[in-house]
Amino acid sequence: MEKIIGQIVRNSDFQLGEDEIKEKVKHYIDEIKEKRYDFSSSSKEIYTQGKKKRVIYSFNSDSTESVICKYLKKRLDYTFHIKYPSRNKIINSLFSILPVIKDLNDFVIIRADFKSFFDSIIAKYIYVQYLEQSALSRKDKRLFEEYVENFKYCYAGLCLSNVMTEIVCRDFDKNLRAKLETYGVVYCERYVDDILIILNSYISDEDVKKLIYESISEIFGNCPVRLNERKYRYICKRGISSSQEFDFLGYNFTMNYNTATKKLSFLFGITEKKRQKYYNRFKKVFCEYAKDHNLELFRQRIKILSTRVVITKELGRESFQWVTKGVIANYNELRNYLDYLDSNTEQFLKNVYLNLITETGIAMPGFFADSLIGESVYNLFSTLKRNRSTIYDNRIGIKLNDLVSMIKKINPSYYCGTKNYLQIVYEYLELLKIEQRY
């Protein structure tokens, strides 16, 4: 336990020295031994997105309860050999398969997701079915018992929810794929609660739903898990007579049917919901510039928002983690299909900043001049096309001195002192008012 908690403390604050880490670890260990923690102390926040409301649970990041949850998550990851789905790998695989799909003699596409996913998986069910008989230590199981007594469901926001739902969903994946095997599974992927299935033979909408619900019943037991009927899509080649659309992980896929040639073709893009999400984030930056008129801050913010941002996190002496962020990183696969973008996505990538200049009424800054012809770091289409990246790594990317110089252009009094490179990167993002998870 002590070693894992040490890793958690070290990763939570890169500014801590070894003595400070040891002191914090001792504090948490003592708190756990003496049971000075309370899982009922979590806070709840309600987030509204359109008509949908989500309740997010959380603990204070440096609380003993938060550290216990992170510790237990690591124990579950190790004990159950959890490998979380990679969005990039899932999407890359899908794009490699789609060109073949349109030429199949028959196919069925099923797009589904679970309704209120985290609020429908009972925490105690996961404990009884999977954790109680596992190789976890008795101490860990006792902590889990206390945890599930305080949380009926695997609520969103709690780090343990991700691993507990993934444990049961792995069995769901295997069960459903086995049921569909006779229909020729070309593609069957799940990312958290989003599911996309492509089969190379016919199955009716009614029958495929029946199989999905059978798997839900067999795997999730008494958990009230169900499909989101509003988002469910069933597309069958036999029934295609016009354009059909489906989305998956923020990408939009349009299947166009040519009645003369009876051929199918694909257009790719970003869903309207995600385009609006980014538009609102960009608009906030433009509105703030309209108020403070800080041109250099505005320029650097637009530049970082426009590129694929890569940050290196050092996990150990010889271990690193590459973190990518931004709209270009999230939809990087589109760069290989620029001639097949849907019109809404193409116009968004090419003109979003110019539209915001008009909407907010600001004078066009000089650095936007090249964006009018497309080849500019301040144009999303151009940076996607060129796969333009901003790499925060002192060895192969932006050098420490250059990073400090960029900060001083905004805050001349900035002093980095003995801070390490990653600390300065995060301070830079904070100065730009760019969310670390944007």
C-alpha positions as CSV (number, residue, x, y, z in Angstrom):
1,M,0.0,0.0,0.0
2,E,2.7,2.4,0.9
3,K,4.5,2.2,-2.4
4,I,1.3,2.7,-4.4
5,I,0.2,5.7,-2.3
6,G,3.7,7.1,-2.8
7,Q,3.2,7.0,-6.6
8,I,-0.2,8.6,-6.2
9,V,1.2,11.5,-4.1
10,R,4.2,12.0,-6.5
11,N,1.9,12.1,-9.6
12,S,-0.6,14.5,-7.9
13,D,2.0,17.2,-7.3
14,F,5.3,17.4,-9.2
15,Q,6.5,20.2,-7.0
16,L,6.9,18.0,-3.9
17,G,10.3,16.9,-2.8
18,E,11.0,13.4,-1.6
19,D,10.8,14.3,2.1
20,E,7.4,16.0,1.5
21,I,6.2,12.9,-0.3
22,K,7.3,10.6,2.6
23,E,5.5,12.9,5.1
24,K,2.3,12.9,3.0
25,V,2.4,9.1,2.6
26,K,2.8,8.6,6.3
27,H,-0.1,10.9,6.9
28,Y,-2.4,8.9,4.6
29,I,-1.3,5.5,5.9
30,D,-2.0,6.7,9.5
31,E,-5.4,8.0,8.4
32,I,-6.3,4.7,6.9
33,K,-5.0,2.5,9.8
34,E,-7.0,4.6,12.3
35,K,-10.0,4.8,10.0
36,R,-10.1,8.6,9.9
37,Y,-11.9,8.7,6.6
38,D,-15.5,9.0,5.5
39,F,-16.7,8.0,2.0
40,S,-20.0,9.9,2.6
41,S,-18.0,13.1,2.5
42,S,-18.1,13.3,-1.3
43,S,-19.6,16.4,-2.9
44,K,-22.1,16.4,-5.8
45,E,-22.4,18.9,-8.7
46,I,-25.1,19.0,-11.3
47,Y,-24.0,19.8,-14.8
48,T,-26.6,20.7,-17.4
49,Q,-26.1,20.0,-21.1
50,G,-29.2,21.0,-23.1
51,K,-32.1,19.2,-21.4
52,K,-29.8,16.6,-19.9
53,K,-28.6,16.9,-16.3
54,R,-25.7,14.9,-14.9
55,V,-24.7,14.5,-11.3
56,I,-20.9,14.3,-10.8
57,Y,-19.5,13.0,-7.5
58,S,-16.0,13.9,-6.3
59,F,-13.7,14.1,-3.3
60,N,-11.2,16.8,-2.5
61,S,-8.2,15.9,-4.6
62,D,-5.8,15.7,-1.5
63,S,-8.3,14.1,0.8
64,T,-7.7,10.6,2.3
65,E,-10.9,9.4,0.6
66,S,-9.6,10.4,-2.8
67,V,-6.2,8.7,-2.2
68,I,-8.0,5.5,-1.0
69,C,-10.1,5.5,-4.2
70,K,-7.0,6.0,-6.4
71,Y,-5.2,3.3,-4.5
72,L,-8.1,0.8,-4.9
73,K,-8.3,1.6,-8.6
74,K,-4.7,0.7,-9.1
75,R,-5.2,-2.5,-7.2
76,L,-8.2,-3.4,-9.4
77,D,-6.3,-2.5,-12.6
78,Y,-3.5,-4.9,-11.5
79,T,-5.7,-7.7,-10.1
80,F,-8.1,-7.8,-13.1
81,H,-5.5,-6.9,-15.8
82,I,-7.6,-4.0,-17.0
83,K,-6.7,-2.6,-20.3
84,Y,-8.9,0.4,-21.0
85,P,-10.2,0.9,-24.6
86,S,-8.1,3.3,-26.6
87,R,-10.3,5.8,-28.5
88,N,-7.6,6.4,-31.1
89,K,-7.1,2.7,-31.8
90,I,-10.9,2.1,-32.0
91,I,-11.3,5.0,-34.5
92,N,-8.3,4.0,-36.5
93,S,-9.6,0.5,-36.9
94,L,-13.0,1.8,-37.9
95,F,-11.6,4.0,-40.6
96,S,-9.6,1.2,-42.0
97,I,-12.7,-1.0,-42.2
98,L,-15.3,1.4,-43.7
99,P,-13.9,1.5,-47.2
100,V,-14.4,-2.3,-47.4
101,I,-17.9,-2.1,-45.8
102,K,-19.5,-0.3,-48.7
103,D,-18.5,-3.0,-51.2
104,L,-19.9,-5.9,-49.1
105,N,-22.9,-7.8,-50.6
106,D,-24.7,-7.4,-47.3
107,F,-24.1,-5.6,-44.0
108,V,-25.8,-4.3,-40.9
109,I,-24.6,-1.4,-38.7
110,I,-25.8,-1.1,-35.2
111,R,-25.0,2.1,-33.2
112,A,-26.0,1.8,-29.5
113,D,-25.2,3.1,-26.1
114,F,-26.4,2.6,-22.6
115,K,-28.8,5.1,-21.0
116,S,-27.6,6.7,-17.7
117,F,-24.7,4.2,-17.8
118,F,-22.9,5.1,-14.5
119,D,-26.1,5.6,-12.7
120,S,-27.4,2.1,-13.6
121,I,-24.5,-0.2,-12.6
122,I,-24.9,-1.2,-8.9
123,A,-21.6,-0.9,-7.0
124,K,-22.5,-3.8,-4.6
125,Y,-23.3,-6.0,-7.6
126,I,-19.8,-5.5,-8.9
127,Y,-18.3,-6.2,-5.5
128,V,-20.3,-9.4,-4.9
129,Q,-19.9,-10.8,-8.5
130,Y,-16.3,-9.9,-9.1
131,L,-14.3,-8.4,-6.1
132,E,-15.4,-10.5,-3.2
133,Q,-13.9,-13.7,-4.6
134,S,-10.9,-12.1,-6.2
135,A,-7.2,-12.1,-5.2
136,L,-7.5,-8.7,-3.5
137,S,-6.2,-8.6,0.0
138,R,-8.6,-8.7,3.0
139,K,-7.7,-5.1,3.8
140,D,-8.6,-4.0,0.3
141,K,-11.9,-5.9,0.3
142,R,-12.8,-4.2,3.6
143,L,-12.2,-0.8,2.1
144,F,-14.3,-1.8,-0.9
145,E,-17.1,-3.0,1.5
146,E,-17.2,0.4,3.1
147,Y,-17.1,2.2,-0.2
148,V,-20.0,0.3,-1.8
149,E,-22.1,0.9,1.3
150,N,-21.9,4.6,0.6
151,F,-22.4,4.5,-3.2
152,K,-25.3,2.6,-4.5
153,Y,-24.2,3.0,-8.1
154,C,-20.9,3.5,-10.0
155,Y,-21.5,7.2,-10.2
156,A,-19.8,9.5,-12.7
157,G,-16.8,11.4,-11.4
158,L,-15.5,8.8,-9.0
159,C,-12.3,7.1,-10.3
160,L,-13.4,3.7,-9.0
161,S,-16.5,3.9,-11.3
162,N,-14.4,3.6,-14.4
163,V,-12.6,0.4,-13.4
164,M,-15.6,-1.2,-11.8
165,T,-17.8,-0.7,-14.9
166,E,-14.9,-1.8,-17.2
167,I,-14.6,-5.1,-15.3
168,V,-18.3,-6.1,-15.9
169,C,-18.3,-4.6,-19.4
170,R,-15.5,-6.9,-20.5
171,D,-17.8,-9.8,-19.9
172,F,-20.6,-8.1,-21.7
173,D,-18.3,-7.6,-24.8
174,K,-17.4,-11.3,-24.9
175,N,-21.0,-12.4,-24.4
176,L,-22.4,-10.2,-27.1
177,R,-19.7,-10.9,-29.6
178,A,-20.3,-14.7,-29.1
179,K,-24.0,-14.2,-29.8
180,L,-23.3,-12.3,-33.0
181,E,-20.6,-14.6,-34.3
182,T,-22.9,-16.4,-36.7
183,Y,-23.8,-13.2,-38.4
184,G,-20.2,-12.4,-39.3
185,V,-18.7,-9.8,-36.9
186,V,-16.7,-7.3,-39.0
187,Y,-16.4,-4.7,-36.2
188,C,-17.6,-4.8,-32.6
189,E,-16.2,-2.1,-30.3
190,R,-17.3,-0.5,-27.1
191,Y,-15.8,2.7,-25.6
192,V,-17.3,3.1,-22.1
193,D,-21.0,3.2,-22.9
194,D,-20.8,3.7,-26.7
195,I,-21.1,0.7,-28.9
196,L,-20.7,0.2,-32.7
197,I,-21.3,-3.2,-34.4
198,I,-20.9,-4.0,-38.1
199,L,-22.0,-7.4,-39.4
200,N,-21.5,-8.8,-42.9
201,S,-24.8,-10.7,-43.0
202,Y,-28.4,-9.8,-42.4
203,I,-30.1,-9.8,-39.0
204,S,-33.3,-7.9,-38.3
205,D,-33.5,-4.9,-36.0
206,E,-35.8,-6.8,-33.7
207,D,-33.5,-9.8,-33.5
208,V,-30.3,-7.8,-32.8
209,K,-32.0,-5.9,-30.1
210,K,-33.1,-9.1,-28.5
211,L,-29.6,-10.5,-28.5
212,I,-28.2,-7.2,-26.9
213,Y,-30.8,-7.3,-24.2
214,E,-30.1,-11.0,-23.6
215,S,-26.5,-10.1,-23.0
216,I,-27.4,-7.2,-20.7
217,S,-29.6,-9.5,-18.6
218,E,-27.0,-12.3,-18.4
219,I,-24.1,-10.0,-17.5
220,F,-25.5,-7.1,-15.5
221,G,-27.9,-9.1,-13.4
222,N,-30.2,-6.9,-11.3
223,C,-28.6,-3.7,-12.5
224,P,-31.1,-1.5,-14.3
225,V,-28.9,-1.2,-17.5
226,R,-30.8,-0.5,-20.7
227,L,-30.2,0.9,-24.2
228,N,-30.7,4.6,-25.0
229,E,-33.5,4.2,-27.5
230,R,-33.2,7.8,-28.6
231,K,-29.6,7.3,-29.8
232,Y,-30.0,3.8,-31.2
233,R,-29.4,3.3,-34.9
234,Y,-30.0,0.3,-37.2
235,I,-28.7,0.5,-40.8
236,C,-29.2,-2.4,-43.2
237,K,-27.8,-2.4,-46.7
238,R,-30.9,-4.1,-47.9
239,G,-33.0,-1.1,-46.9
240,I,-30.7,1.7,-48.1
241,S,-32.3,4.0,-50.7
242,S,-31.0,7.4,-49.6
243,S,-28.3,8.9,-47.4
244,Q,-27.9,7.4,-43.9
245,E,-25.9,8.8,-41.0
246,F,-24.5,7.5,-37.7
247,D,-22.0,8.8,-35.2
248,F,-19.4,7.2,-33.0
249,L,-17.0,8.8,-30.5
250,G,-17.6,12.3,-31.8
251,Y,-17.1,11.4,-35.5
252,N,-20.0,11.7,-37.9
253,F,-20.3,9.2,-40.8
254,T,-22.6,9.8,-43.8
255,M,-23.4,7.0,-46.2
256,N,-24.5,8.4,-49.6
257,Y,-26.4,6.1,-51.9
258,N,-26.2,6.7,-55.7
259,T,-29.5,5.5,-57.1
260,A,-28.1,5.3,-60.7
261,T,-25.0,3.2,-59.9
262,K,-26.4,1.7,-56.7
263,K,-23.0,2.4,-55.1
264,L,-22.3,3.6,-51.6
265,S,-19.8,6.3,-50.6
266,F,-18.8,7.8,-47.3
267,L,-18.3,11.3,-46.0
268,F,-16.7,11.9,-42.7
269,G,-16.9,14.7,-40.1
270,I,-17.3,16.0,-36.6
271,T,-20.7,15.7,-35.0
272,E,-22.8,18.9,-34.6
273,K,-22.7,18.5,-30.8
274,K,-18.9,18.4,-30.7
275,R,-18.5,21.3,-33.2
276,Q,-20.8,23.4,-31.0
277,K,-18.7,22.4,-28.0
278,Y,-15.5,23.6,-29.6
279,Y,-17.2,26.7,-31.0
280,N,-18.3,27.8,-27.5
281,R,-14.8,27.3,-26.2
282,F,-13.3,29.3,-29.0
283,K,-16.0,32.0,-28.6
284,K,-15.0,32.4,-24.9
285,V,-11.4,33.2,-26.0
286,F,-12.7,35.8,-28.5
287,C,-15.0,37.4,-26.1
288,E,-12.3,37.8,-23.5
289,Y,-10.0,39.4,-26.1
290,A,-12.8,41.8,-26.9
291,K,-12.7,42.9,-23.3
292,D,-9.0,42.9,-22.4
293,H,-7.5,43.7,-25.8
294,N,-4.4,41.7,-24.9
295,L,-3.2,40.8,-28.4
296,E,-0.3,38.6,-27.4
297,L,-2.3,36.5,-24.9
298,F,-5.0,36.1,-27.6
299,R,-2.5,35.1,-30.3
300,Q,-0.9,32.4,-28.1
301,R,-4.2,31.1,-27.0
302,I,-5.5,30.7,-30.5
303,K,-2.2,29.1,-31.6
304,I,-2.4,26.4,-28.9
305,L,-6.1,25.8,-29.5
306,S,-5.4,25.3,-33.2
307,T,-2.7,22.7,-33.1
308,R,-2.3,19.1,-31.9
309,V,-0.8,19.7,-28.4
310,V,1.5,17.0,-27.1
311,I,2.8,17.0,-23.5
312,T,5.3,14.6,-22.1
313,K,4.8,13.4,-18.5
314,E,7.7,11.6,-16.9
315,L,6.4,8.6,-15.0
316,G,9.8,7.4,-13.8
317,R,13.5,7.7,-14.7
318,E,13.0,5.9,-18.0
319,S,9.2,5.9,-18.4
320,F,7.2,8.6,-20.2
321,Q,3.5,9.2,-21.0
322,W,2.5,11.2,-24.1
323,V,-0.6,13.2,-23.6
324,T,-2.4,14.8,-26.6
325,K,-5.0,17.5,-26.5
326,G,-7.2,19.7,-28.7
327,V,-9.6,19.4,-31.6
328,I,-6.9,18.4,-34.1
329,A,-5.7,15.7,-31.8
330,N,-9.2,14.4,-31.1
331,Y,-10.1,14.2,-34.8
332,N,-6.7,13.6,-36.3
333,E,-8.0,10.7,-38.4
334,L,-9.8,13.2,-40.6
335,R,-6.6,14.5,-42.1
336,N,-6.4,11.3,-44.2
337,Y,-9.9,12.0,-45.7
338,L,-9.8,15.8,-46.4
339,D,-11.4,15.2,-49.8
340,Y,-14.3,13.4,-48.1
341,L,-15.3,15.8,-45.3
342,D,-18.9,16.6,-44.9
343,S,-19.6,20.3,-45.8
344,N,-20.5,21.4,-42.2
345,T,-17.2,20.0,-40.8
346,E,-15.1,21.5,-43.7
347,Q,-16.7,25.0,-43.2
348,F,-16.2,24.7,-39.4
349,L,-12.5,23.9,-39.7
350,K,-11.8,26.6,-42.4
351,N,-13.9,29.4,-41.1
352,V,-14.7,29.1,-37.4
353,Y,-12.2,31.9,-36.4
354,L,-13.3,34.2,-39.1
355,N,-16.9,33.7,-38.2
356,L,-16.1,34.5,-34.5
357,I,-14.3,37.7,-35.6
358,T,-17.5,38.8,-37.3
359,E,-19.8,37.6,-34.4
360,T,-17.8,39.3,-31.6
361,G,-17.1,42.5,-33.7
362,I,-13.3,42.6,-33.1
363,A,-10.9,44.0,-35.6
364,M,-9.0,41.3,-37.5
365,P,-5.6,40.8,-35.9
366,G,-2.6,40.8,-38.4
367,F,-1.6,37.3,-37.5
368,F,-4.9,36.0,-39.0
369,A,-4.0,37.3,-42.5
370,D,-2.6,34.0,-43.7
371,S,-5.7,32.1,-42.4
372,L,-7.8,33.7,-45.2
373,I,-6.0,31.5,-47.7
374,G,-5.9,28.5,-45.5
375,E,-2.2,27.8,-44.9
376,S,-1.8,29.1,-41.4
377,V,-1.2,27.9,-37.8
378,Y,-4.3,29.9,-37.0
379,N,-6.5,27.9,-39.3
380,L,-7.9,24.5,-38.1
381,F,-8.2,23.0,-41.6
382,S,-4.5,23.9,-42.3
383,T,-3.2,22.5,-39.1
384,L,-5.2,19.3,-39.5
385,K,-4.0,19.0,-43.1
386,R,-0.3,19.4,-42.1
387,N,-0.7,17.5,-38.8
388,R,0.7,20.5,-37.1
389,S,1.8,19.8,-33.5
390,T,3.0,21.8,-30.6
391,I,5.2,19.6,-28.5
392,Y,6.0,20.4,-24.9
393,D,9.1,18.4,-24.3
394,N,12.4,20.0,-23.5
395,R,14.4,17.4,-25.6
396,I,12.4,17.3,-28.9
397,G,9.9,20.1,-28.6
398,I,9.7,23.6,-27.2
399,K,12.9,24.3,-25.2
400,L,12.7,25.5,-21.7
401,N,14.2,28.9,-22.5
402,D,11.7,29.4,-25.3
403,L,8.8,28.3,-23.1
404,V,9.8,30.8,-20.4
405,S,10.2,33.5,-23.1
406,M,6.7,32.8,-24.3
407,I,5.3,33.2,-20.8
408,K,7.2,36.5,-20.3
409,K,5.6,38.0,-23.4
410,I,2.4,37.7,-21.5
411,N,3.7,38.2,-17.9
412,P,7.1,40.0,-17.9
413,S,7.6,39.5,-14.2
414,Y,7.4,35.7,-14.4
415,Y,10.2,33.8,-12.7
416,C,10.5,30.0,-13.1
417,G,13.1,29.5,-10.3
418,T,13.9,25.8,-9.8
419,K,10.6,24.5,-11.2
420,N,10.8,21.6,-13.6
421,Y,9.7,21.7,-17.2
422,L,6.3,20.1,-16.7
423,Q,5.4,22.5,-13.8
424,I,6.2,25.4,-16.1
425,V,4.0,23.9,-18.9
426,Y,1.1,23.7,-16.5
427,E,1.7,27.2,-15.3
428,Y,1.7,28.3,-18.9
429,L,-1.6,26.6,-19.7
430,E,-3.1,28.2,-16.6
431,L,-1.8,31.6,-17.6
432,L,-3.5,31.1,-21.0
433,K,-6.6,30.0,-19.2
434,I,-6.5,26.7,-21.2
435,E,-8.0,23.8,-19.4
436,Q,-5.5,20.9,-19.0
437,R,-8.1,18.5,-20.3
438,Y,-9.3,20.7,-23.2
